[in-house]
Amino acid sequence: MRKVKPARKLGRTAAHRKATLDNLSTQLILHKKIQTTEAKAKETRKVVEKIITKARKGTVHAQREIFKDIRDKQAIKILFEEIIGKVGSRNGGYTRVIKMVPRFGDAAKMAIIELVDYAEAPGAPKQPAKQDRAKRVKGSRKATETTASAQAE
């Protein structure tokens, strides 16, 4: 007989746990990326994956089923119009959990959960804004002109 590994209780009652996971799911859909504890992120992943899989059907029934959990019209609209358009061809794995350094106050394990198709490449370096070399060099004529004109205003 198959034994199912129990879900994390997160130190909450069943109703409080459901409300917490529903709120985290809503915020993930609205913001595409949230920072929370590692345990909450892993449990939120399970909820969001099921929601997105239901939403891929695109039916009114699916919308009503998802509205039981999400309860935010704007999030539902974003989910069905924007997110499903991007992840429609993906067969699961819609989210990513990235572990971070522990929180300073209580040393809780922290993580970022994000929607995969909306994230920047994890290892890609961020390109700084290109700046004119003459503005960077301290003694150049162009740098002194721009600072003088900024001070004159």
CORFENTA-V270088 format. One record per residue. RES is the residue in three letters. PSI is psi in whole degrees, -180 to 180 (* if undefined). OMEGA is omega in degrees with one decimal (NA if undefined). Layout:
# CORFENTA-V270088
RES&PSI&OMEGA, RES&PSI&OMEGA
This chain:
# CORFENTA-V270088
MET&136&-177.9, ARG&130&177.8, LYS&128&-179.2, VAL&131&177.3, LYS&126&-175.5, PRO&153&179.4, ALA&161&177.2, ARG&141&-179.4, LYS&-18&176.2, LEU&21&177.9, GLY&32&-175.8, ARG&161&171.8, THR&170&-176.4, ALA&-44&-178.7, ALA&-42&179.4, HIS&-40&178.4, ARG&-44&179.1, LYS&-43&179.1, ALA&-42&179.5, THR&-48&-178.4, LEU&-36&176.4, ASP&-42&178.5, ASN&-42&177.6, LEU&-39&178.7, SER&-43&178.7, THR&-46&-179.0, GLN&-35&177.3, LEU&-41&179.3, ILE&-40&-178.9, LEU&-44&-172.3, HIS&-10&178.1, LYS&-10&-177.5, LYS&129&176.8, ILE&156&177.7, GLN&129&-178.9, THR&-174&177.5, THR&159&-175.9, GLU&-41&-179.1, ALA&-43&178.4, LYS&-38&179.6, ALA&-43&-179.0, LYS&-36&177.3, GLU&-37&178.2, THR&-36&178.6, ARG&-44&179.9, LYS&-43&-177.9, VAL&-47&-176.1, VAL&-39&179.0, GLU&-43&179.3, LYS&-39&179.3, ILE&-46&-178.2, ILE&-37&177.9, THR&-41&176.3, LYS&-42&-176.1, ALA&-26&-179.9, ARG&-23&177.6, LYS&-36&175.4, GLY&14&-178.4, THR&165&176.7, VAL&-37&177.9, HIS&-41&177.9, ALA&-40&177.6, GLN&-43&-179.2, ARG&-38&177.7, GLU&-41&-179.9, ILE&-34&-179.8, PHE&-22&175.2, LYS&-34&-178.0, ASP&-42&-169.4, ILE&-46&174.3, ARG&28&177.3, ASP&114&-175.1, LYS&-38&-179.8, GLN&-41&179.1, ALA&-40&177.9, ILE&-43&179.9, LYS&-46&178.8, ILE&-42&-178.9, LEU&-49&-174.2, PHE&-30&-177.3, GLU&-45&-170.9, GLU&-53&-173.0, ILE&-44&-178.7, ILE&-32&176.0, GLY&-35&-178.9, LYS&-37&-173.8, VAL&11&-175.9, GLY&-34&-177.1, SER&-8&-177.2, ARG&137&-179.4, ASN&62&-179.9, GLY&177&-178.7, GLY&46&-175.8, TYR&-17&-175.4, THR&163&178.6, ARG&136&175.6, VAL&121&-179.5, ILE&122&-178.6, LYS&145&-179.0, MET&-179&176.7, VAL&153&179.9, PRO&153&179.5, ARG&145&-174.4, PHE&-45&-172.1, GLY&-50&-174.7, ASP&8&178.4, ALA&30&176.7, ALA&142&177.5, LYS&126&-177.7, MET&157&179.2, ALA&159&172.5, ILE&131&173.6, ILE&133&-176.8, GLU&157&173.8, LEU&131&-170.5, VAL&-45&-174.0, ASP&-10&179.8, TYR&-8&-176.3, ALA&151&171.7, GLU&161&178.6, ALA&131&-173.9, PRO&-35&-176.4, GLY&2&-175.7, ALA&128&177.3, PRO&145&179.8, LYS&133&-178.5, GLN&121&176.6, PRO&157&178.4, ALA&134&-178.1, LYS&132&-177.6, GLN&146&178.9, ASP&135&-177.0, ARG&-37&-177.7, ALA&-30&179.0, LYS&-27&-178.3, ARG&-33&-177.4, VAL&130&-169.5, LYS&-44&-173.1, GLY&10&-174.8, SER&156&-178.5, ARG&-40&-178.4, LYS&-39&-179.5, ALA&-41&-179.6, THR&-34&178.0, GLU&-43&-178.1, THR&-37&178.7, THR&-36&178.8, ALA&-41&179.7, SER&-32&177.7, ALA&-36&179.5, GLN&-30&180.0, ALA&-32&-179.0, GLU&*&NA
